[in-house]
Amino acid sequence: MASPAPATDLWWSATVRGEVDPDWHRLESAAQIADLVHALTDPRDKLILEDEPPTRYAQIMLLGDGLFMVEIAKRFEGRGAYNWRIGRGRAADEAANDPQDLVQFLQELTAAETIEVLVSWAQGHGLPLPYGAALRTYGTPPDPGLGV
């Protein structure tokens, strides 16, 4: 059975074992996300997924010991962005989300959790239960209550 396609065309780029791939590759299916996550083996390896033109993106980084930091974001051209750092449970909504802050324990996701979150995001769904997300805004994006 074919894997469901992403909600929009997505493209990916990765840094694996310290080697930056300068090219962007089309994500063939949501199932490909598992292969991309499992390809990250060195701490600080990272994966970026985004649509074209870039309005939404996800980035993950391998922290070590099989744990990942996951962030998803929504961009507003010329205005700013919402960036959510994903974690487990309701407490993740109140956790730190600053580039200078260390990732908190509840924001350290396993490969399976990382794949679950990314596949749901890629297919256009919200966060699966039981995950939460700490919001950080950049610039002046529109008020989230406006449904933009």
N, CA, C and O of each residue as an XYZ file, in Angstrom:
592
protein
N       0.844     -1.171      0.000
C       0.000      0.000      0.000
C       0.894      1.242      0.000
O       1.871      1.311      0.746
N       0.562      2.197     -0.821
C       1.355      3.427     -0.946
C       1.185      4.282      0.303
O       0.124      4.297      0.927
N       2.236      4.984      0.647
C       2.191      5.880      1.789
C       1.456      7.157      1.401
O       1.629      7.656      0.289
N       0.629      7.695      2.315
C      -0.055      8.948      1.992
C       0.936     10.049      1.654
O       2.010     10.145      2.248
N       0.567     10.855      0.715
C       1.423     11.973      0.285
C       1.337     13.097      1.311
O       0.351     13.202      2.041
N       2.362     13.931      1.366
C       2.291     15.110      2.224
C       1.138     16.015      1.776
O       0.704     15.949      0.626
N       0.645     16.860      2.691
C      -0.461     17.762      2.385
C      -0.087     18.754      1.290
O      -0.934     19.123      0.476
N       1.155     19.183      1.261
C       1.684     20.052      0.214
C       3.020     19.475     -0.198
O       3.598     18.662      0.523
N       3.518     19.890     -1.358
C       4.858     19.442     -1.746
C       5.857     19.924     -0.709
O       5.885     21.100     -0.345
N       6.674     18.993     -0.241
C       7.704     19.335      0.723
C       9.065     18.976      0.155
O       9.202     18.057     -0.653
N      10.052     19.714      0.592
C      11.431     19.528      0.165
C      12.274     19.343      1.404
O      11.936     19.870      2.464
N      13.365     18.604      1.294
C      14.215     18.365      2.446
C      15.683     18.562      2.103
O      16.112     18.416      0.959
N      16.435     18.901      3.150
C      17.881     18.998      3.086
C      18.395     18.537      4.445
O      17.704     18.679      5.453
N      19.597     17.988      4.473
C      20.106     17.432      5.727
C      21.599     17.648      5.863
O      22.320     17.836      4.884
N      22.034     17.615      7.105
C      23.449     17.529      7.444
C      23.614     16.177      8.118
O      23.033     15.932      9.176
N      24.409     15.293      7.507
C      24.598     13.943      8.020
C      26.086     13.695      8.209
O      26.886     13.890      7.294
N      26.439     13.265      9.410
C      27.843     13.026      9.775
C      28.717     14.234      9.446
O      29.841     14.099      8.964
N      28.171     15.413      9.717
C      28.915     16.645      9.502
C      28.947     17.140      8.065
O      29.462     18.226      7.801
N      28.406     16.363      7.133
C      28.405     16.743      5.721
C      27.090     17.432      5.369
O      26.018     16.835      5.465
N      27.186     18.686      4.965
C      25.997     19.447      4.580
C      25.641     19.106      3.140
O      26.481     19.192      2.244
N      24.393     18.721      2.930
C      23.897     18.493      1.572
C      23.342     19.826      1.095
O      22.316     20.273      1.608
N      23.990     20.483      0.119
C      23.537     21.810     -0.309
C      22.273     21.766     -1.170
O      21.664     22.803     -1.432
N      21.884     20.581     -1.604
C      20.727     20.452     -2.489
C      19.448     20.216     -1.695
O      19.473     19.708     -0.574
N      18.334     20.600     -2.306
C      17.013     20.316     -1.765
C      16.423     19.183     -2.591
O      16.545     19.160     -3.816
N      15.781     18.243     -1.904
C      15.214     17.057     -2.537
C      13.722     17.010     -2.244
O      13.285     17.347     -1.144
N      12.944     16.589     -3.238
C      11.497     16.479     -3.043
C      11.192     15.310     -2.121
O      11.729     14.218     -2.307
N      10.339     15.525     -1.129
C       9.885     14.453     -0.260
C       8.888     13.614     -1.045
O       7.838     14.107     -1.456
N       9.218     12.358     -1.248
C       8.388     11.487     -2.089
C       7.115     11.032     -1.391
O       6.076     10.877     -2.032
N       7.191     10.818     -0.091
C       6.014     10.383      0.678
C       6.275     10.671      2.143
O       7.414     10.898      2.551
N       5.220     10.659      2.924
C       5.382     10.855      4.362
C       6.214      9.726      4.967
O       6.919      9.945      5.951
N       6.144      8.529      4.398
C       6.918      7.391      4.908
C       8.419      7.615      4.764
O       9.197      7.045      5.530
N       8.841      8.426      3.810
C      10.263      8.711      3.618
C      10.850      9.433      4.832
O      12.059      9.380      5.059
N      10.013     10.097      5.601
C      10.488     10.816      6.776
C      11.213      9.873      7.732
O      12.236     10.249      8.305
N      10.706      8.660      7.913
C      11.360      7.702      8.815
C      12.784      7.409      8.353
O      13.702      7.375      9.172
N      12.979      7.199      7.061
C      14.324      6.942      6.543
C      15.244      8.133      6.780
O      16.411      7.961      7.135
N      14.719      9.340      6.584
C      15.530     10.543      6.771
C      15.930     10.720      8.239
O      17.071     11.076      8.534
N      15.000     10.474      9.147
C      15.306     10.596     10.576
C      16.350      9.559     10.977
O      17.301      9.878     11.691
N      16.176      8.325     10.522
C      17.120      7.260     10.899
C      18.497      7.454     10.258
O      19.467      6.842     10.705
N      18.604      8.278      9.237
C      19.907      8.543      8.610
C      20.773      9.473      9.462
O      21.984      9.561      9.259
N      20.150     10.162     10.412
C      20.895     11.067     11.282
C      21.543     10.246     12.390
O      20.847      9.639     13.204
N      22.860     10.226     12.423
C      23.561      9.354     13.369
C      24.566     10.086     14.248
O      25.003      9.545     15.263
N      24.932     11.284     13.882
C      25.951     12.029     14.610
C      25.282     13.184     15.349
O      24.462     13.891     14.764
N      25.621     13.392     16.641
C      25.029     14.552     17.321
C      25.259     15.818     16.490
O      26.332     16.028     15.924
N      24.246     16.630     16.436
C      24.194     17.864     15.648
C      23.836     17.626     14.188
O      23.726     18.585     13.423
N      23.648     16.350     13.773
C      23.072     16.121     12.443
C      21.699     16.761     12.443
O      21.024     16.787     13.472
N      21.279     17.279     11.295
C      19.968     17.925     11.260
C      19.259     17.681      9.938
O      19.876     17.368      8.920
N      17.962     17.831      9.988
C      17.073     17.658      8.849
C      16.136     18.846      8.817
O      15.591     19.249      9.845
N      15.949     19.407      7.626
C      14.999     20.505      7.434
C      14.007     20.083      6.359
O      14.401     19.588      5.303
N      12.741     20.278      6.626
C      11.661     20.047      5.663
C      10.935     21.372      5.475
O      10.653     22.069      6.450
N      10.631     21.724      4.226
C       9.844     22.935      4.007
C       9.088     22.848      2.697
O       9.417     22.056      1.814
N       8.060     23.688      2.593
C       7.315     23.747      1.343
C       7.908     24.835      0.459
O       8.854     25.518      0.851
N       7.343     24.990     -0.739
C       7.848     25.971     -1.695
C       6.675     26.708     -2.293
O       5.798     26.063     -2.869
N       6.606     28.024     -2.190
C       7.547     28.884     -1.491
C       7.493     28.605      0.011
O       6.485     28.116      0.520
N       8.569     28.913      0.708
C       8.632     28.516      2.114
C       7.648     29.278      3.002
O       7.855     30.450      3.317
N       6.579     28.592      3.396
C       5.620     29.161      4.339
C       5.553     28.332      5.616
O       5.173     28.845      6.669
N       5.917     27.066      5.532
C       5.960     26.228      6.728
C       7.191     25.347      6.645
O       7.587     24.912      5.563
N       7.784     25.091      7.781
C       8.965     24.249      7.797
C       9.071     23.513      9.125
O       8.463     23.895     10.124
N       9.853     22.458      9.105
C      10.184     21.703     10.309
C      11.687     21.500     10.310
O      12.301     21.310      9.260
N      12.263     21.539     11.478
C      13.689     21.248     11.582
C      13.902     20.356     12.792
O      13.292     20.549     13.843
N      14.772     19.386     12.623
C      15.110     18.507     13.737
C      16.621     18.426     13.836
O      17.341     18.572     12.848
N      17.077     18.189     15.054
C      18.505     18.011     15.284
C      18.692     16.832     16.215
O      17.995     16.710     17.222
N      19.638     15.960     15.876
C      19.983     14.843     16.740
C      20.826     15.390     17.882
O      21.874     15.997     17.662
N      20.353     15.167     19.106
C      21.049     15.659     20.289
C      22.098     14.665     20.776
O      23.059     15.048     21.442
N      21.916     13.408     20.450
C      22.766     12.324     20.941
C      21.908     11.308     21.674
O      20.775     11.597     22.057
N      22.457     10.118     21.866
C      21.750      9.038     22.566
C      20.384      8.745     21.953
O      19.470      8.330     22.666
N      20.225      8.953     20.641
C      18.974      8.647     19.964
C      17.851      9.631     20.233
O      16.693      9.328     19.947
N      18.159     10.800     20.774
C      17.145     11.802     21.096
C      17.256     12.999     20.166
O      18.348     13.374     19.741
N      16.104     13.594     19.857
C      16.018     14.673     18.883
C      15.299     15.889     19.457
O      14.439     15.767     20.330
N      15.669     17.064     18.949
C      14.900     18.280     19.163
C      14.104     18.509     17.883
O      14.650     18.408     16.785
N      12.808     18.817     18.022
C      11.932     19.031     16.872
C      11.290     20.409     16.991
O      10.721     20.762     18.024
N      11.393     21.179     15.910
C      10.706     22.466     15.837
C       9.927     22.528     14.534
O      10.401     22.085     13.488
N       8.730     23.082     14.613
C       7.944     23.335     13.408
C       7.604     24.825     13.395
O       7.536     25.466     14.444
N       7.394     25.360     12.210
C       7.169     26.801     12.124
C       6.244     27.151     10.969
O       6.086     26.393     10.011
N       5.649     28.307     11.092
C       4.815     28.903     10.053
C       5.387     30.279      9.774
O       5.499     31.105     10.680
N       5.754     30.531      8.505
C       6.339     31.807      8.086
C       5.297     32.700      7.434
O       4.378     32.225      6.766
N       5.453     33.984      7.636
C       4.605     34.988      6.994
C       5.543     35.953      6.290
O       6.227     36.745      6.939
N       5.578     35.892      4.985
C       6.507     36.673      4.162
C       6.536     38.132      4.595
O       5.508     38.809      4.629
N       7.729     38.600      4.922
C       7.927     39.994      5.278
C       7.413     40.393      6.646
O       7.526     41.556      7.035
N       6.841     39.435      7.390
C       6.243     39.786      8.681
C       6.892     39.060      9.850
O       7.065     39.645     10.920
N       7.248     37.813      9.665
C       7.826     37.059     10.763
C       7.405     35.606     10.722
O       7.010     35.082      9.680
N       7.496     34.965     11.875
C       7.188     33.532     11.933
C       6.785     33.132     13.345
O       7.168     33.756     14.334
N       6.000     32.071     13.392
C       5.735     31.359     14.636
C       6.618     30.122     14.615
O       6.666     29.403     13.616
N       7.315     29.875     15.713
C       8.168     28.702     15.827
C       7.758     27.959     17.086
O       7.721     28.533     18.175
N       7.445     26.659     16.929
C       7.052     25.834     18.055
C       8.095     24.754     18.304
O       8.438     24.002     17.392
N       8.602     24.668     19.532
C       9.483     23.571     19.918
C       8.607     22.504     20.562
O       7.880     22.773     21.518
N       8.684     21.300     20.027
C       7.779     20.221     20.405
C       8.318     19.446     21.604
O       9.523     19.231     21.741
N       7.396     19.036     22.461
C       7.742     18.210     23.616
C       6.579     17.309     23.990
O       5.520     17.337     23.363
N       6.795     16.514     25.017
C       5.771     15.579     25.482
C       4.874     16.237     26.527
O       5.355     16.864     27.471
N       3.577     16.085     26.345
C       2.621     16.502     27.359
C       2.308     17.983     27.379
O       2.903     18.787     26.662
N       1.347     18.312     28.232
C       0.871     19.692     28.365
C       1.973     20.624     28.845
O       2.002     21.792     28.457
N       2.883     20.127     29.684
C       3.960     20.973     30.208
C       4.858     21.498     29.084
O       5.527     22.516     29.257
N       4.878     20.819     27.947
C       5.699     21.275     26.817
C       5.251     22.636     26.311
O       6.050     23.365     25.724
N       3.978     22.997     26.528
C       3.481     24.309     26.100
C       4.169     25.448     26.851
O       4.272     26.561     26.335
N       4.640     25.173     28.068
C       5.267     26.203     28.905
C       6.787     26.075     28.954
O       7.448     26.843     29.653
N       7.342     25.127     28.230
C       8.794     24.894     28.263
C       9.529     26.000     27.509
O       8.917     26.819     26.823
N      10.834     26.005     27.648
C      11.663     27.015     26.993
C      11.640     26.848     25.474
O      11.553     25.733     24.960
N      11.719     27.964     24.777
C      11.885     27.945     23.325
C      12.653     29.195     22.939
O      12.098     30.151     22.397
N      13.912     29.161     23.225
C      14.816     30.245     22.883
C      16.066     29.600     22.315
O      16.558     28.614     22.863
N      16.588     30.146     21.217
C      17.774     29.530     20.623
C      18.944     29.388     21.606
O      19.803     28.526     21.422
N      18.980     30.227     22.646
C      20.069     30.169     23.621
C      19.802     29.179     24.751
O      20.718     28.852     25.506
N      18.561     28.694     24.883
C      18.207     27.774     25.965
C      18.530     26.339     25.593
O      18.440     25.944     24.430
N      18.906     25.574     26.595
C      19.083     24.139     26.388
C      17.725     23.491     26.191
O      16.712     23.964     26.706
N      17.722     22.411     25.443
C      16.500     21.638     25.251
C      16.166     20.970     26.580
O      17.037     20.367     27.207
N      14.924     21.074     27.009
C      14.506     20.468     28.261
C      14.190     18.991     28.047
O      13.926     18.557     26.926
N      14.219     18.227     29.135
C      14.008     16.778     29.064
C      12.751     16.420     28.274
O      12.781     15.522     27.432
N      11.652     17.116     28.541
C      10.400     16.755     27.870
C      10.405     17.136     26.397
O       9.496     16.751     25.660
N      11.430     17.899     25.946
C      11.581     18.262     24.532
C      12.563     17.346     23.804
O      12.814     17.532     22.614
N      13.114     16.372     24.500
C      14.018     15.395     23.898
C      13.176     14.211     23.434
O      12.750     13.388     24.244
N      12.939     14.129     22.120
C      12.056     13.105     21.573
C      12.860     11.937     21.011
O      13.955     12.120     20.478
N      12.306     10.741     21.138
C      12.921      9.564     20.525
C      12.721      9.629     19.017
O      11.978     10.474     18.517
N      13.382      8.739     18.304
C      13.200      8.689     16.849
C      11.737      8.404     16.513
O      11.182      9.033     15.613
N      11.108      7.472     17.217
C       9.701      7.141     16.937
C       8.797      8.348     17.180
O       7.900      8.617     16.381
N       9.022      9.075     18.267
C       8.213     10.264     18.552
C       8.451     11.340     17.496
O       7.511     11.991     17.042
N       9.707     11.521     17.110
C      10.060     12.509     16.086
C       9.349     12.190     14.775
O       8.780     13.079     14.142
N       9.381     10.941     14.375
C       8.724     10.522     13.129
C       7.217     10.725     13.234
O       6.593     11.205     12.288
N       6.627     10.367     14.368
C       5.182     10.538     14.553
C       4.781     12.000     14.396
O       3.798     12.304     13.719
N       5.533     12.907     15.016
C       5.229     14.336     14.931
C       5.421     14.852     13.505
O       4.564     15.568     12.987
N       6.536     14.497     12.868
C       6.819     14.999     11.516
C       5.843     14.475     10.475
O       5.439     15.219      9.582
N       5.461     13.216     10.573
C       4.505     12.655      9.609
C       3.154     13.362      9.755
O       2.527     13.719      8.758
N       2.715     13.560     10.985
C       1.449     14.264     11.207
C       1.512     15.673     10.635
O       0.579     16.118      9.966
N       2.615     16.377     10.897
C       2.799     17.734     10.374
C       2.829     17.722      8.840
O       2.176     18.546      8.200
N       3.582     16.793      8.257
C       3.707     16.731      6.794
C       2.366     16.471      6.122
O       2.118     16.953      5.016
N       1.512     15.720      6.779
C       0.200     15.406      6.206
C      -0.830     16.491      6.482
O      -1.997     16.343      6.121
N      -0.412     17.576      7.115
C      -1.302     18.709      7.333
C      -2.164     18.600      8.576
O      -3.123     19.356      8.730
N      -1.839     17.669      9.466
C      -2.590     17.511     10.717
C      -1.909     18.308     11.819
O      -0.768     18.745     11.667
N      -2.595     18.490     12.899
C      -1.981     19.125     14.058
C      -1.064     18.148     14.772
O      -0.793     17.051     14.283
N      -0.597     18.566     15.929
C       0.243     17.674     16.715
C      -0.570     16.481     17.189
O      -1.705     16.638     17.640
N       0.003     15.300     17.088
C      -0.715     14.146     17.648
C      -0.704     14.217     19.178
O       0.170     14.846     19.774
N      -1.681     13.567     19.798
C      -1.675     13.464     21.256
C      -0.529     12.558     21.640
O      -0.312     11.595     20.904
N       0.190     12.739     22.648
C       0.095     13.678     23.764
C       1.171     14.752     23.722
O       1.788     15.022     24.753
N       1.419     15.365     22.598
C       2.497     16.341     22.469
C       1.997     17.762     22.713
O       0.812     18.059     22.558
N       2.922     18.622     23.094
C       2.658     20.036     23.268
C       3.761     20.818     22.574
O       4.701     20.232     22.039
N       3.648     22.139     22.581
C       4.625     22.946     21.870
C       4.768     24.314     22.515
O       3.781     24.981     22.823
N       6.018     24.717     22.714
C       6.319     26.048     23.239
C       6.485     27.002     22.066
O       7.271     26.743     21.155
N       5.753     28.093     22.089
C       5.747     29.061     20.997
C       6.802     30.141     21.198
O       6.997     30.648     22.303
N       7.477     30.478     20.105
C       8.360     31.650     20.047
C       8.008     32.381     18.762
O       7.876     31.761     17.706
N       7.855     33.695     18.849
C       7.569     34.473     17.644
C       8.814     35.232     17.220
O       9.616     35.671     18.045
N       8.950     35.370     15.920
C      10.012     36.164     15.316
C       9.340     37.232     14.468
O       8.414     36.933     13.714
N       9.796     38.474     14.585
C       9.184     39.551     13.813
C       7.812     39.879     14.360
O       7.574     39.805     15.566
N       6.899     40.250     13.447
C       5.533     40.599     13.846
C       4.537     39.806     13.017
O       3.856     40.380     12.167
N       4.436     38.497     13.244
C       3.457     37.712     12.490
C       2.045     38.110     12.895
O       1.849     38.731     13.940
N       1.058     37.755     12.072
C      -0.329     38.114     12.414
C      -0.768     37.448     13.714
O      -0.221     36.425     14.125
N      -1.760     38.047     14.343
C      -2.326     37.507     15.568
C      -2.850     36.099     15.289
O      -3.605     35.915     14.335
N      -2.469     35.091     16.099
C      -2.897     33.722     15.811
C      -4.403     33.539     15.885
O      -4.926     32.580     15.318
N      -5.110     34.418     16.558
C      -6.553     34.308     16.640
C      -7.269     34.677     15.358
O      -8.482     34.495     15.254
N      -6.528     35.202     14.362
C      -7.154     35.618     13.117
C      -7.336     34.461     12.139
O      -7.963     34.633     11.094
N      -6.799     33.291     12.462
C      -6.955     32.124     11.593
C      -6.242     32.257     10.267
O      -6.704     31.711      9.265
N      -5.132     32.963     10.233
C      -4.390     33.178      8.983
C      -3.471     32.020      8.711
O      -2.763     32.016      7.704
